[in-house]
Amino acid sequence: MTLEEGLELISNYKKGLEKFLETLPEQSVQLGSEMIKTLTLNSKNQIVNLESIEKSLKRPAKN
């Protein structure tokens, strides 16, 4: 896998998580408020982790 492919994969995963977060409130009746809070927090943490990985991959390698 190339760097570009890896960054695209991360980007797509982030977009999926963001879409999930957008639709999560609609599921509140079935899931309950505590589960919504947990899923929201976990998804936001995953996005932050993905952004950290992106930064690391984009940083020039030290030789």
C-alpha positions as CSV (number, residue, x, y, z in Angstrom):
1,M,0.0,0.0,0.0
2,T,1.3,3.4,-0.9
3,L,1.2,6.4,1.4
4,E,-1.5,8.0,-0.8
5,E,-3.6,4.9,-0.6
6,G,-3.2,4.8,3.1
7,L,-4.2,8.5,3.5
8,E,-7.2,7.9,1.2
9,L,-8.3,4.9,3.3
10,I,-8.0,7.0,6.5
11,S,-9.9,9.9,4.9
12,N,-12.7,7.5,3.8
13,Y,-12.9,6.0,7.3
14,K,-13.1,9.5,8.8
15,K,-15.9,10.4,6.4
16,G,-17.8,7.2,7.4
17,L,-17.4,8.0,11.1
18,E,-18.6,11.6,10.5
19,K,-21.7,10.3,8.6
20,F,-22.3,7.9,11.5
21,L,-22.2,10.7,14.0
22,E,-24.7,12.7,11.8
23,T,-27.2,9.9,11.8
24,L,-26.7,8.8,15.4
25,P,-29.3,11.1,16.9
26,E,-32.0,9.5,14.8
27,Q,-31.2,6.2,16.5
28,S,-31.8,7.5,20.0
29,V,-35.2,5.9,20.5
30,Q,-33.8,2.4,19.8
31,L,-30.4,2.8,21.5
32,G,-31.1,5.1,24.5
33,S,-29.2,8.2,25.5
34,E,-26.3,6.5,27.3
35,M,-25.5,4.4,24.3
36,I,-25.7,7.4,22.1
37,K,-23.2,9.3,24.3
38,T,-20.8,6.3,24.4
39,L,-21.0,5.8,20.6
40,T,-20.5,9.6,20.0
41,L,-17.5,9.8,22.3
42,N,-15.9,6.6,20.8
43,S,-16.4,7.9,17.2
44,K,-15.0,11.3,18.0
45,N,-11.9,9.7,19.7
46,Q,-11.4,7.5,16.6
47,I,-11.5,10.6,14.4
48,V,-8.9,12.3,16.6
49,N,-6.7,9.1,16.4
50,L,-7.1,9.0,12.6
51,E,-6.1,12.6,12.3
52,S,-3.0,11.9,14.4
53,I,-2.0,9.1,12.1
54,E,-2.5,11.3,9.1
55,K,-0.2,14.0,10.6
56,S,2.4,11.4,11.3
57,L,2.2,9.9,7.8
58,K,2.4,13.3,6.2
59,R,5.4,14.4,8.3
60,P,8.7,14.1,6.3
61,A,10.8,11.2,7.4
62,K,14.0,12.0,9.4
63,N,17.1,10.6,7.7
